[in-house]
Amino acid sequence: MITLQLQQLDIPRGQRLLIHHLNWEQFEEIITELGESRAARIAYHQETLEIRMPTPEHEIDKEIISDIVKILLEELEIDCECFGSTTFKQAAMKSGIEPDQCFYIQNQTQMRGKRRIDLSIDPPPDLAIEVDVTSKTQMEAYLSLGVPELWIYARGELKIYTLNSGEYQQVTTSPTFPGFPLLDQITAVLTQTLTEGRSPALRAFRQHLRTLKYTL
């Protein structure tokens, strides 16, 4: 049997590495060895670990969608705590995930001042965002951890999922922003950034939102 060290592995951007039959202790060791200062993202579920390396396109879309959510929260005066790509893991469920972005909204009061997450006592994030999901491992990890709302943006389309009776159900409206046409607006802003740039597109979105504020 050949044993490889993590530093020997080179994952090209946009690709992923799957490691099967990995127990929880081995998963914890790999997380420790990878460290926190890295570009790679991980997803772990039922002894399968996925290590994926995002592309620049992925990072750009992730940041713009995150900015849209932050603008929505600010303009609607909804308090939140943003936990970015924090590692969420729970040994009891044999699952771990690092979202592209995540927010505590309904549970933001409970998470104020937190710098470490322990899912045995802390709730999972209320909203998680993923861009260009590459496998079912990621979605199953979110399901196991009980994340109530999951957005997945892939191939130019946003899909919204909500947790219902232990399963994810695709919906057309976000329960976090009821009545707001998220699917159309996010696509429109992302398209606008390609021709006008990020900052002008986000400023225009903020202004548009202010005209709708009292109708939401």
ZIZI-V34153 format. One record per residue. N is the residue number from 1. RES is the residue in one small letter. PHI is phi in whole degrees, 0 to 359 (none if undefined). Layout:
N&RES&PHI, N&RES&PHI
This chain:
1&m&none, 2&i&263, 3&t&254, 4&l&251, 5&q&270, 6&l&302, 7&q&292, 8&q&276, 9&l&269, 10&d&236, 11&i&259, 12&p&297, 13&r&300, 14&g&86, 15&q&248, 16&r&220, 17&l&241, 18&l&253, 19&i&239, 20&h&261, 21&h&56, 22&l&251, 23&n&282, 24&w&297, 25&e&297, 26&q&294, 27&f&300, 28&e&298, 29&e&296, 30&i&294, 31&i&301, 32&t&295, 33&e&292, 34&l&294, 35&g&76, 36&e&262, 37&s&268, 38&r&208, 39&a&272, 40&a&294, 41&r&243, 42&i&237, 43&a&217, 44&y&226, 45&h&205, 46&q&48, 47&e&72, 48&t&243, 49&l&251, 50&e&246, 51&i&246, 52&r&237, 53&m&248, 54&p&290, 55&t&268, 56&p&303, 57&e&300, 58&h&301, 59&e&295, 60&i&295, 61&d&298, 62&k&301, 63&e&293, 64&i&293, 65&i&297, 66&s&299, 67&d&296, 68&i&298, 69&v&297, 70&k&297, 71&i&296, 72&l&302, 73&l&297, 74&e&293, 75&e&291, 76&l&269, 77&e&55, 78&i&256, 79&d&287, 80&c&206, 81&e&235, 82&c&259, 83&f&245, 84&g&52, 85&s&258, 86&t&306, 87&t&280, 88&f&251, 89&k&213, 90&q&214, 91&a&298, 92&a&299, 93&m&260, 94&k&52, 95&s&218, 96&g&207, 97&i&208, 98&e&235, 99&p&293, 100&d&293, 101&q&201, 102&c&208, 103&f&223, 104&y&261, 105&i&239, 106&q&297, 107&n&255, 108&q&296, 109&t&299, 110&q&295, 111&m&260, 112&r&299, 113&g&79, 114&k&287, 115&r&240, 116&r&226, 117&i&249, 118&d&231, 119&l&290, 120&s&284, 121&i&232, 122&d&264, 123&p&284, 124&p&287, 125&p&300, 126&d&286, 127&l&220, 128&a&237, 129&i&236, 130&e&232, 131&v&242, 132&d&57, 133&v&297, 134&t&254, 135&s&202, 136&k&290, 137&t&305, 138&q&296, 139&m&294, 140&e&293, 141&a&295, 142&y&300, 143&l&297, 144&s&296, 145&l&277, 146&g&77, 147&v&290, 148&p&287, 149&e&223, 150&l&229, 151&w&254, 152&i&235, 153&y&250, 154&a&210, 155&r&52, 156&g&76, 157&e&226, 158&l&264, 159&k&239, 160&i&250, 161&y&238, 162&t&237, 163&l&280, 164&n&217, 165&s&56, 166&g&80, 167&e&225, 168&y&273, 169&q&242, 170&q&284, 171&v&231, 172&t&258, 173&t&230, 174&s&283, 175&p&294, 176&t&286, 177&f&232, 178&p&297, 179&g&86, 180&f&262, 181&p&283, 182&l&301, 183&l&302, 184&d&288, 185&q&292, 186&i&294, 187&t&298, 188&a&295, 189&v&293, 190&l&298, 191&t&294, 192&q&295, 193&t&296, 194&l&292, 195&t&255, 196&e&253, 197&g&97, 198&r&297, 199&s&297, 200&p&300, 201&a&295, 202&l&289, 203&r&296, 204&a&295, 205&f&295, 206&r&299, 207&q&295, 208&h&298, 209&l&297, 210&r&296, 211&t&286, 212&l&259, 213&k&309, 214&y&273, 215&t&253, 216&l&285
